Amino acid sequence: MSDCLVIIPTFNEIENIEAMIRKVFSLAKPFDVLIVDDNSPDGTAQKVDALMREFDGKLFLKNRTKKSGLGTAYVAGFKWALAHQYEYIFEMDADFSHNPDDLEKLQQACANGADMAIGSRYITGVNVVNWPLSRVLLSYFASSYVRLITGMKIHDATAGFICYKRNVLETIGLDRVKFIGYAFQIEMKYRTFAKKFNIVEVPIIFTDRTKGQSKMSNAIIKEAVFGVISLRIRKLFNRL
Protein backbone atom coordinates (compact mmCIF):
# COMPACT_ATOMS: atom_id res chain seq x y z
CA MET A 1 0.00 0.00 0.00
CA SER A 2 1.23 3.48 -0.86
CA ASP A 3 1.59 6.12 1.88
CA CYS A 4 -0.22 8.60 -0.42
CA LEU A 5 -3.99 8.69 -0.97
CA VAL A 6 -5.68 10.87 -3.59
CA ILE A 7 -9.31 11.61 -2.68
CA ILE A 8 -11.52 12.47 -5.65
CA PRO A 9 -15.17 13.38 -4.97
CA THR A 10 -17.51 12.68 -7.88
CA PHE A 11 -21.00 13.46 -9.08
CA ASN A 12 -21.69 12.65 -12.73
CA GLU A 13 -18.06 12.35 -13.84
CA ILE A 14 -18.45 9.33 -16.13
CA GLU A 15 -16.72 11.23 -18.97
CA ASN A 16 -13.57 11.84 -16.92
CA ILE A 17 -13.19 9.26 -14.18
CA GLU A 18 -11.54 6.34 -15.98
CA ALA A 19 -8.97 8.56 -17.69
CA MET A 20 -8.21 10.31 -14.40
CA ILE A 21 -7.73 7.06 -12.50
CA ARG A 22 -5.47 5.61 -15.19
CA LYS A 23 -3.41 8.80 -15.30
CA VAL A 24 -2.82 8.82 -11.54
CA PHE A 25 -1.75 5.18 -11.60
CA SER A 26 0.65 5.87 -14.49
CA LEU A 27 2.77 8.24 -12.40
CA ALA A 28 6.26 7.16 -11.35
CA LYS A 29 5.42 7.63 -7.67
CA PRO A 30 2.74 5.24 -6.40
CA PHE A 31 -0.53 6.80 -5.26
CA ASP A 32 -3.67 5.05 -4.04
CA VAL A 33 -7.02 6.57 -5.05
CA LEU A 34 -10.29 6.87 -3.13
CA ILE A 35 -13.37 7.91 -5.11
CA VAL A 36 -16.16 9.38 -2.98
CA ASP A 37 -19.26 9.23 -5.15
CA ASP A 38 -22.55 10.93 -4.31
CA ASN A 39 -24.84 8.40 -6.00
CA SER A 40 -24.13 9.68 -9.52
CA PRO A 41 -27.01 8.75 -11.83
CA ASP A 42 -24.65 8.57 -14.83
CA GLY A 43 -22.89 5.40 -13.64
CA THR A 44 -19.67 6.91 -12.29
CA ALA A 45 -19.59 4.57 -9.28
CA GLN A 46 -20.26 1.52 -11.44
CA LYS A 47 -17.31 2.43 -13.68
CA VAL A 48 -15.05 2.80 -10.64
CA ASP A 49 -16.28 -0.50 -9.24
CA ALA A 50 -15.35 -2.23 -12.50
CA LEU A 51 -11.88 -0.65 -12.47
CA MET A 52 -11.28 -1.81 -8.89
CA ARG A 53 -10.84 -5.35 -10.21
CA GLU A 54 -7.96 -4.13 -12.38
CA PHE A 55 -6.41 -1.95 -9.68
CA ASP A 56 -7.00 -4.20 -6.69
CA GLY A 57 -5.59 -2.81 -3.46
CA LYS A 58 -4.93 0.63 -5.00
CA LEU A 59 -8.36 1.92 -6.04
CA PHE A 60 -11.16 2.29 -3.51
CA LEU A 61 -14.76 3.50 -3.66
CA LYS A 62 -16.91 5.11 -0.99
CA ASN A 63 -20.55 5.29 -2.05
CA ARG A 64 -22.83 7.91 -0.52
CA THR A 65 -26.59 7.85 -0.83
CA LYS A 66 -27.11 11.40 -2.11
CA LYS A 67 -25.41 14.60 -3.27
CA SER A 68 -24.38 16.16 0.04
CA GLY A 69 -21.73 18.69 -0.91
CA LEU A 70 -18.02 18.80 -1.60
CA GLY A 71 -17.03 19.48 1.99
CA THR A 72 -18.85 16.51 3.48
CA ALA A 73 -17.45 14.26 0.72
CA TYR A 74 -13.91 15.29 1.56
CA VAL A 75 -14.42 14.94 5.31
CA ALA A 76 -15.70 11.40 4.75
CA GLY A 77 -12.65 10.72 2.61
CA PHE A 78 -10.27 12.23 5.16
CA LYS A 79 -11.66 10.03 7.91
CA TRP A 80 -11.27 6.98 5.67
CA ALA A 81 -7.67 7.95 4.93
CA LEU A 82 -6.81 8.41 8.61
CA ALA A 83 -8.38 5.06 9.48
CA HIS A 84 -6.22 3.42 6.80
CA GLN A 85 -2.99 5.05 8.02
CA TYR A 86 -2.03 7.17 5.01
CA GLU A 87 0.67 9.78 5.63
CA TYR A 88 0.00 12.11 2.68
CA ILE A 89 -3.63 12.83 1.80
CA PHE A 90 -4.67 14.76 -1.31
CA GLU A 91 -7.71 16.65 -2.56
CA MET A 92 -8.16 16.70 -6.32
CA ASP A 93 -10.96 17.28 -8.84
CA ALA A 94 -12.01 14.55 -11.27
CA ASP A 95 -12.22 16.78 -14.35
CA PHE A 96 -8.50 17.33 -15.17
CA SER A 97 -8.62 20.98 -14.11
CA HIS A 98 -5.91 19.75 -11.73
CA ASN A 99 -3.04 18.10 -13.57
CA PRO A 100 -2.24 14.72 -11.96
CA ASP A 101 1.44 15.25 -12.80
CA ASP A 102 1.46 17.94 -10.09
CA LEU A 103 0.64 15.40 -7.36
CA GLU A 104 4.33 14.58 -7.11
CA LYS A 105 5.25 18.26 -6.63
CA LEU A 106 2.71 18.65 -3.81
CA GLN A 107 3.90 15.47 -2.09
CA GLN A 108 7.51 16.58 -2.36
CA ALA A 109 6.66 19.94 -0.77
CA CYS A 110 5.19 18.12 2.24
CA ALA A 111 8.12 15.69 2.37
CA ASN A 112 10.40 18.75 2.51
CA GLY A 113 8.66 20.28 5.52
CA ALA A 114 5.25 21.67 4.54
CA ASP A 115 2.26 20.45 6.52
CA MET A 116 -0.16 21.62 3.82
CA ALA A 117 0.91 22.10 0.20
CA ILE A 118 -1.53 24.06 -1.96
CA GLY A 119 -1.58 23.77 -5.74
CA SER A 120 -1.79 27.51 -6.29
CA ARG A 121 -3.16 29.28 -9.36
CA TYR A 122 -2.04 32.72 -8.19
CA ILE A 123 1.31 32.45 -6.39
CA THR A 124 3.21 33.35 -9.61
CA GLY A 125 0.55 35.49 -11.31
CA VAL A 126 -2.69 34.17 -12.79
CA ASN A 127 -2.18 30.64 -14.13
CA VAL A 128 -5.69 29.75 -15.32
CA VAL A 129 -6.59 28.41 -18.76
CA ASN A 130 -10.02 28.50 -20.44
CA TRP A 131 -11.89 30.35 -17.70
CA PRO A 132 -13.99 33.40 -18.64
CA LEU A 133 -12.56 36.64 -17.30
CA SER A 134 -15.51 37.06 -14.91
CA ARG A 135 -14.69 33.79 -13.16
CA VAL A 136 -10.97 34.51 -13.00
CA LEU A 137 -11.71 37.86 -11.37
CA LEU A 138 -14.19 36.29 -8.95
CA SER A 139 -11.68 33.66 -7.85
CA TYR A 140 -8.70 36.03 -7.68
CA PHE A 141 -10.48 38.72 -5.69
CA ALA A 142 -12.10 36.11 -3.44
CA SER A 143 -8.61 35.14 -2.31
CA SER A 144 -7.71 38.80 -1.76
CA TYR A 145 -10.86 39.19 0.33
CA VAL A 146 -9.96 36.12 2.37
CA ARG A 147 -6.46 37.46 3.06
CA LEU A 148 -7.93 40.77 4.23
CA ILE A 149 -10.47 39.21 6.60
CA THR A 150 -8.45 36.30 7.98
CA GLY A 151 -4.86 37.51 7.92
CA MET A 152 -3.72 34.37 6.07
CA LYS A 153 -0.91 35.09 3.61
CA ILE A 154 -2.28 32.67 1.03
CA HIS A 155 -2.68 33.74 -2.59
CA ASP A 156 -5.15 30.99 -3.57
CA ALA A 157 -7.47 30.53 -0.60
CA THR A 158 -10.18 28.74 -2.61
CA ALA A 159 -7.80 26.20 -4.20
CA GLY A 160 -9.01 22.61 -4.19
CA PHE A 161 -5.75 20.84 -5.12
CA ILE A 162 -3.99 20.14 -1.83
CA CYS A 163 -1.69 17.73 -0.03
CA TYR A 164 -2.07 17.35 3.74
CA LYS A 165 0.17 15.54 6.13
CA ARG A 166 -1.97 13.26 8.26
CA ASN A 167 -1.20 15.12 11.52
CA VAL A 168 -2.96 18.21 10.11
CA LEU A 169 -6.20 16.29 9.56
CA GLU A 170 -5.84 14.63 12.98
CA THR A 171 -5.47 18.02 14.67
CA ILE A 172 -7.80 20.56 13.06
CA GLY A 173 -11.15 19.05 14.11
CA LEU A 174 -12.85 17.44 11.11
CA ASP A 175 -16.10 16.99 13.00
CA ARG A 176 -16.32 20.77 13.44
CA VAL A 177 -15.89 21.63 9.76
CA LYS A 178 -19.01 23.55 8.82
CA PHE A 179 -18.95 24.54 5.17
CA ILE A 180 -19.42 22.51 1.98
CA GLY A 181 -18.49 24.61 -1.10
CA TYR A 182 -15.86 27.30 -1.74
CA ALA A 183 -16.05 28.13 1.94
CA PHE A 184 -15.00 24.57 2.79
CA GLN A 185 -11.68 25.11 1.02
CA ILE A 186 -11.19 28.38 2.88
CA GLU A 187 -12.16 26.82 6.22
CA MET A 188 -9.68 23.96 5.85
CA LYS A 189 -6.86 26.41 5.19
CA TYR A 190 -7.95 28.68 8.04
CA ARG A 191 -8.13 25.80 10.51
CA THR A 192 -4.65 24.72 9.41
CA PHE A 193 -3.38 28.30 9.71
CA ALA A 194 -4.97 28.73 13.15
CA LYS A 195 -3.11 25.64 14.42
CA LYS A 196 0.15 27.21 13.16
CA PHE A 197 0.97 24.49 10.67
CA ASN A 198 3.41 25.26 7.85
CA ILE A 199 1.47 26.11 4.66
CA VAL A 200 3.28 26.26 1.31
CA GLU A 201 1.91 27.26 -2.09
CA VAL A 202 3.20 25.33 -5.11
CA PRO A 203 2.57 26.95 -8.51
CA ILE A 204 0.33 25.00 -10.90
CA ILE A 205 -1.53 25.70 -14.12
CA PHE A 206 -5.29 25.27 -13.72
CA THR A 207 -7.19 24.27 -16.86
CA ASP A 208 -10.98 24.42 -16.90
CA ARG A 209 -12.84 21.18 -17.57
CA THR A 210 -13.55 20.20 -21.16
CA LYS A 211 -15.99 17.38 -20.33
CA GLY A 212 -18.93 17.31 -17.92
CA GLN A 213 -20.56 20.18 -16.09
CA SER A 214 -19.27 22.56 -13.44
CA LYS A 215 -20.79 22.26 -9.95
CA MET A 216 -20.41 25.99 -9.20
CA SER A 217 -23.54 27.87 -8.08
CA ASN A 218 -24.57 31.21 -6.60
CA ALA A 219 -25.28 29.49 -3.27
CA ILE A 220 -21.69 28.25 -3.10
CA ILE A 221 -20.35 31.75 -3.77
CA LYS A 222 -22.66 33.27 -1.15
CA GLU A 223 -21.51 30.69 1.40
CA ALA A 224 -17.90 31.67 0.77
CA VAL A 225 -18.48 35.42 1.12
CA PHE A 226 -20.31 35.22 4.43
CA GLY A 227 -18.49 32.11 5.64
CA VAL A 228 -15.15 33.93 5.81
CA ILE A 229 -16.57 36.50 8.21
CA SER A 230 -18.11 33.72 10.29
CA LEU A 231 -14.77 31.90 10.50
CA ARG A 232 -12.98 35.04 11.66
CA ILE A 233 -15.59 35.78 14.33
CA ARG A 234 -15.48 32.21 15.63
CA LYS A 235 -11.68 32.38 15.81
CA LEU A 236 -11.83 35.66 17.78
CA PHE A 237 -14.09 34.01 20.33
CA ASN A 238 -12.08 30.76 20.40
CA ARG A 239 -15.00 28.82 18.95
CA LEU A 240 -13.31 27.61 15.76
N, C-alpha and C positions, 0 to 999 in steps of 0.2 A: 504493500500500500504506500502511495506517495504521502509526503507530509504536507502537500498543497491540495486544497480543495477549491474548485471554482464553482460558485453558486450562481445558477442562471434561472431567474424566475420567468415563467412563460404563461402567456395567454394568447392563443391563436398564432403560433409561430411555426406552423407546419412548413412554410416556405423556406425557413432559415435553419431549423434546429439540427437537421442531420449534417448539413455542411459545417455548422458551427462546432458540433461535437467532434466530427472528424478532424477539423482543423486544430482544435485544442490537443487532441491525442497525437497529432503529427509533430508537435513541438519536440525539440531535443530534450528539454527538461520534462520529466513526468508530472502530470497533473491529473488528479481525479476530478470528476464532474458530478455535481448534484443538480438535477433539474427539479425545480419546485413549480408544479403546474397547477393552475387554478381551474381545473375541469374544463379545459379548452374544448369547445364543440367541434373544432376542425381536425381533431385527431392527433394533436401534438403529443400527448402522453402515450398514445398507442405506438407512435413512431419511436419514441424514446424506449419504451418497453421492448420493442423488437430489437433495437440496437444494443440493449443490455446483454443480450445473448452473445453478441460479438465482442463486447467490451466488458466481459464478466470481471467483477472485482474492481473496476475503474469508473464505471458509469452507474449512477444511482438515480432513483426517481422518488420524489415525495409528492403524492397526489393530495390535493385539497378539494373540498367539495364545492367551492364557489369562488368567484372572483372577489378577493378580500383586500386587495391593495398591495402595492409594491413593498411597503414597509413590513407588513405582517408576513409576507412571503420570505423576505430576507431574515427576519427574526427567527422564523421557523427553521430556515436553513442554517443560521448561525448556531442554534441550539443543537441541531443534528451534527454539525461539524465538531462542536465542543465534545459532544458525547462520543464521537468517534476519534478523538485525540489528534486532530489535525493541528499543525503548528502555524501554517500560513493559510488564511481564509480570504477568498476573493469575491467581490461583487462584479458582475459583468452582464451586459445586455445580450440578448439572443440574436440581435438583428445586424451584427457586424458594424454597428456604429463605433464599437470598441474593437480595435484590432487585436486578435488573440496573440499575435507576436509580441505585444507589449506586456503580456503577463510575466514574462521572464524579467523584464526591466523592473516591474513593480516588486516582484519577489526579491530581486537582488537588492533593491533599496531597503527592504525590511531586513534582509540578511546582513546589511551593512550598518544597521543601527536604528532605522526608522521603526516606529511602532505602527504607524499608519502611512502607507504610500498611496497618494492620490494620482490617478492618471489625469493630468491637468490640461485643459484646453487653452488656458489663459496665462500660464506662468511665463511663456516666451512670446506673448502677443495674443493674437486670436487665431487659433489653429482649428478651424471648423470648415468642413467642406459640405456643400449642397444644402445648407440651411438658408432660408430666406432672411434678409437683413433684419426684419422685425424680430425674429426668434433669436438671432445672434445678440441683438441689443437687449432683449429681455433677459437672456441668460447672463450676459456680461454684467449688466447693471444690477441684476439680482445679487451677484456675488459682491459687488461694491456695497450694496445695501447691507448685506450680511456682515461684511467687515466693519462697517460703521456702527451697527447696532451691538454686535457681539464682542468686538475687539480682536477677533481671530485674524491673523495675518495670512489668510488663505485666498488665493486668487480665483479658485474654482470651487466655491462652496457647495454648488449643486451637483458636482460631479458624481457619477454613479459607477466609476471604474476604479476599484480600490482594493488594496491588499491590507489586511489586518494581521498582526500577530495575535495569537490566541489569547494572551493575557489582557489585551485591550477588551475583547469581547467578554472575558470573564469578569472584568472590573467595572464596566460602565453602567451596568444595570439594564439588561435587555428587557426585563419584565416591565420596566418603567418607560420604555420608548413609546411615544404617544402618536407620532405622525406617520403618514402612509405614502405620501407623494414626494414632491420636491422637498418639502419640509423634513421628511425622513432623512434625506441625505444630509441636510444641514444639521439636524439634531444629532446624528451619529458623529459628525465632525465636532460639534460643540461639546458633546459628552466626552469625547476623547481629549479635546483641548482642556476642558475643565479639570480632568484628572491628570493634567500636565504630562501627557504622553508626547513623544517626539513625532511630529507630523511633517512629512516631506512631500513636495509636489514634484512629480515626474512628467516632463512634457510629452504629450501625445498629440496625434492628429485625429480628430473626431470626424467621422464621415456619416452623414445622415443615412438612414435605412433606404434601401432600394426596393425591398420586398416587404409586404405586410403593412399594417397600419400603426401609426403612432398612438400611444396611450395618453398623450397629454390632453388636459382639459382645463377649463377656466377654474373649476373647483380646486384642482391641484395647485394652480398658481395662487389662488386666494389663500389656501392653506399655508403656503410658503411665506407670503407677505406678513400675515398676522401671526404665524407660528414663530417667526424669529423673535418678535417682541415678547411673546409668551415665554420662550426659552430664556431670554435675558432676565425677565422678571422673576421666573422661578429660580434662576441661579442667584439673583440678588438676595432672595429670601431662603436660600439653602434648601430648595425644594425640588432641585433638578433630579 
